[in-house]
């Protein structure tokens, strides 16, 4: 019998296999879609190309859409149009878009390509459409130099090796202790959401609030932490505690933020959002405001200090 391996004992091959098995079987109650996305990926026959299913895309007008298959390395999406497409189900999902799904969404840019498969046509027509899409993807891969899909086993080791963490790297930190290692702190366990670093800096790992009927719902002990749609502001509130302003004095307060999130397979992890500075001007007694000032953080000062 097959036993699921823990992340700690998985090899790179194991982890890639687990990802492919899970992501290519995510579709429920949509048999045509399941057939088409699996047919496309297997005909493509490229283990260096990462597939993402049920991918949220943020459109240029600020709204969100859900596409069935997405290849992030070439910014290419595929949508399966079924004859009796469950439009209302999709609209409901988009209306209840969680903060985790928002963080995992991609921008619809000028280079974004979207192709549609008419899943309600004959099998010969579907096969021809699939072949056209596979041929187009193969042509793009031939003409464009892409970074091969590499599964990273340990985000902390990757970051320490490079001595830098960037938002664009989309690294997934399983635990706060992994994040702490990047700043020269080796904890066996850590229960708090903040790690003081000194010199006006701290690491903060908040669980962000989700919107319920248009209102932000507290996630823990009355705290409501919300992120602006452009990721440039974080608002920290707690209506139960009254005055929550921090005394920053003459020292600027910076927070290196890793938000608790979920990847597209529903697994919990922490994702780097950037370096945020306390905004004294716009903060109030009941709300602390932080503005993003950097999308990467150099780990060298903390790593050298720990040596």
C-alpha positions in Angstrom: 0.0 0.0 0.0 1.2 3.5 -0.8 1.9 5.7 2.2 2.0 9.4 1.9 5.5 10.8 2.6 6.1 13.7 4.8 7.6 16.9 3.3 10.7 16.3 5.3 11.3 12.8 3.8 10.4 13.6 0.3 13.0 13.8 -2.5 12.6 16.3 -5.3 11.1 13.6 -7.6 8.7 12.6 -4.8 7.5 16.1 -4.3 7.0 16.8 -8.1 5.1 13.5 -8.4 2.8 14.5 -5.5 2.2 17.9 -7.0 1.3 16.5 -10.4 -1.0 13.8 -9.0 -2.9 16.4 -6.8 -3.1 19.3 -9.3 -4.3 17.1 -12.2 -7.0 15.6 -10.1 -8.5 18.7 -8.6 -11.4 19.0 -10.9 -14.7 17.8 -9.4 -18.0 17.1 -11.2 -16.5 18.4 -14.5 -15.5 15.3 -16.4 -14.9 17.1 -19.7 -12.6 19.6 -18.2 -10.7 16.8 -16.4 -10.2 14.9 -19.6 -9.0 17.9 -21.6 -6.5 19.3 -19.1 -5.0 15.9 -18.5 -4.9 15.2 -22.3 -3.1 18.5 -22.9 -0.5 18.0 -20.2 0.3 14.4 -21.1 0.6 15.2 -24.8 2.9 18.1 -24.0 5.2 15.5 -22.3 7.4 18.1 -20.5 8.2 17.5 -16.9 10.1 20.7 -16.8 6.9 22.7 -17.4 4.7 23.3 -14.4 0.9 23.0 -14.7 -1.5 24.8 -12.4 -5.2 24.0 -12.3 -8.1 26.1 -11.1 -6.0 29.3 -11.3 -7.4 32.6 -10.4 -6.5 35.5 -12.7 -6.8 39.2 -11.8 -8.1 41.0 -14.8 -7.0 44.4 -15.9 -10.3 45.9 -14.6 -9.6 44.6 -11.1 -12.0 41.7 -11.2 -11.1 38.0 -10.9 -11.7 35.0 -13.2 -11.1 31.3 -12.8 -9.3 29.4 -15.5 -8.9 25.6 -15.8 -5.3 25.2 -16.7 -2.4 27.6 -16.5 1.3 27.4 -17.4 3.1 30.1 -15.3 6.4 29.9 -17.1 4.8 31.1 -20.3 1.8 33.0 -18.9 -0.6 30.8 -20.9 -4.1 29.8 -19.8 -6.7 27.3 -21.0 -10.4 27.4 -20.3 -12.8 24.6 -21.1 -16.2 25.7 -22.2 -18.9 23.1 -21.5 -22.3 23.2 -23.0 -24.0 23.6 -19.6 -21.2 25.6 -18.0 -21.8 26.2 -14.3 -21.6 29.9 -14.6 -23.4 30.6 -11.3 -21.1 28.3 -9.4 -18.0 30.1 -10.8 -19.5 33.5 -10.0 -20.2 32.4 -6.4 -16.6 31.2 -6.0 -15.2 34.5 -7.3 -17.5 36.5 -4.9 -16.1 34.5 -2.0 -12.5 34.7 -3.2 -10.4 34.1 -0.1 -7.3 36.1 0.8 -5.2 33.0 0.2 -6.6 32.6 -3.3 -6.1 36.3 -3.9 -2.4 36.0 -3.0 -2.0 33.1 -5.3 -3.7 34.8 -8.3 -1.8 36.1 -11.3 -2.2 39.3 -13.2 -3.8 39.5 -16.6 -1.1 41.4 -18.5 -0.5 42.2 -22.1 1.5 39.0 -22.6 -1.2 36.8 -21.1 -2.5 34.2 -23.5 -5.9 32.5 -23.0 -7.2 29.7 -25.2 -10.7 28.1 -25.0 -11.6 24.5 -25.8 -15.2 23.9 -26.9 -15.8 20.8 -24.8 -19.3 20.3 -26.1 -18.2 19.5 -29.6 -17.4 16.0 -31.1 -14.4 14.0 -29.8 -12.6 14.6 -33.1 -13.1 18.4 -32.8 -11.9 18.3 -29.2 -8.8 16.4 -30.2 -8.0 18.8 -32.9 -8.4 21.8 -30.5 -6.1 20.0 -28.0 -3.5 19.4 -30.7 -3.6 23.0 -31.8 -3.0 24.2 -28.2 -0.2 21.7 -27.6 1.5 22.7 -30.8 1.3 26.4 -29.9 2.7 25.7 -26.4 5.5 23.6 -27.9 6.3 26.4 -30.3 6.4 29.0 -27.5 8.7 26.7 -25.5 11.1 26.3 -28.5 11.2 30.1 -29.2 11.4 31.3 -25.6 14.1 30.5 -23.1 12.3 29.5 -19.9 13.5 28.5 -16.4 12.8 24.8 -16.0 10.3 23.9 -13.3 12.4 23.0 -10.2 10.7 21.8 -7.0 12.4 23.4 -3.9 12.5 21.1 -0.9 13.5 23.8 1.6 12.7 27.5 1.2 14.9 28.4 4.1 18.0 26.7 2.6 17.3 28.3 -0.8 17.0 31.8 0.8 20.1 31.4 3.0 22.1 30.2 0.0 21.2 33.3 -2.0 21.1 35.5 1.2 18.0 37.3 -0.2 14.2 36.7 -0.3 12.1 38.2 -3.1 8.4 38.4 -3.5 8.7 37.3 -7.1 10.4 34.0 -6.0 7.0 32.7 -4.5 8.8 30.6 -1.9 6.7 28.6 0.5 7.8 28.4 4.1 6.1 25.6 6.0 6.8 26.9 9.5 7.8 30.1 11.2 10.9 28.3 12.4 12.0 28.1 8.8 11.6 31.8 8.4 13.5 32.4 11.6 16.5 30.4 10.2 16.8 33.0 7.4 17.5 35.6 10.0 20.1 33.6 12.0 17.7 32.3 14.7 17.4 28.6 15.2 14.3 27.7 17.1 13.0 24.2 17.8 9.5 25.5 18.0 8.0 29.0 17.9 4.4 29.9 18.7 4.3 33.7 18.3 3.6 35.5 15.1 6.4 38.1 15.5 10.2 37.8 15.7 12.1 40.8 17.0 15.3 41.5 15.1 16.5 44.8 16.6 17.4 48.1 14.9 13.7 48.8 14.2 13.1 45.6 12.3 10.9 42.6 13.1 9.4 39.6 11.3 5.6 39.4 11.3 3.7 36.4 10.2 0.0 37.4 10.3 -3.0 35.5 9.3 -4.9 37.8 7.1 -8.6 38.4 7.4 -11.2 37.2 4.9 -14.2 39.2 3.7 -17.6 37.9 4.8 -20.6 39.7 3.3 -18.4 42.7 2.5 -16.8 42.9 6.0 -13.5 41.7 7.3 -13.8 39.0 9.8 -11.3 38.7 12.7 -9.1 35.7 12.5 -7.6 35.4 16.1 -8.2 37.2 19.4 -10.1 40.0 17.8 -7.3 41.0 15.4 -8.3 42.0 11.9 -5.3 42.2 9.5 -6.2 43.2 6.0 -4.1 43.6 2.8 -4.9 46.1 0.1 -5.6 44.6 -3.4 -2.3 46.0 -4.7 -0.3 44.4 -1.7 1.1 47.9 -0.8 -0.7 48.4 2.5 -1.5 46.3 5.5 -4.1 47.5 8.1 -4.0 46.1 11.6 -7.0 46.5 13.8 -8.5 45.1 17.0 -11.8 46.6 18.1 -11.6 44.8 21.5 -8.3 46.4 22.6 -9.0 50.1 22.1 -5.8 52.1 21.6 -3.3 49.8 19.8 -0.9 52.4 18.5 2.8 51.5 18.7 5.2 54.0 20.2 7.7 54.4 17.4 9.5 57.5 18.7 12.4 58.6 16.5 13.0 55.0 15.2 11.2 53.9 12.0 9.5 50.6 12.5 9.8 48.0 9.7 8.0 44.7 9.5 9.3 42.0 7.2 6.0 40.3 6.5 5.3 36.6 5.7 1.5 36.1 5.5 -0.1 32.8 6.4 -1.6 31.5 3.2 -2.5 28.4 1.2 -1.0 27.2 -2.1 -3.2 26.1 -5.0 -3.5 22.6 -3.5 -4.9 23.9 -0.2 -1.7 23.4 1.9 -0.9 26.0 4.5 2.4 27.9 4.3 3.9 31.4 4.8 4.5 33.7 1.8 6.8 36.7 1.7 4.9 39.9 0.9 7.7 42.4 1.3 9.1 44.9 3.8 6.5 47.3 5.3 7.1 50.5 7.2 4.9 51.8 10.0 2.9 54.8 8.6 2.5 57.1 11.6 0.6 59.8 9.5 -2.3 57.5 8.5 -2.4 55.3 11.6 -5.1 56.0 14.3 -5.8 54.8 17.8 -7.7 51.8 16.5 -5.7 51.1 13.3 -2.0 50.6 12.5 -1.1 51.2 8.9 2.0 49.7 7.2 3.1 50.7 3.7 5.3 48.5 1.6 8.7 50.0 0.9 10.6 47.0 -0.6 9.7 43.7 -2.4 12.9 42.0 -1.3 15.1 41.7 1.8 18.8 41.2 2.1 19.5 38.5 4.7 23.3 39.2 5.0 23.3 41.5 8.1 21.4 38.9 10.2 23.1 35.9 8.9 26.6 37.4 9.4 25.6 38.5 12.9 24.6 35.0 13.8 28.0 33.5 12.7 
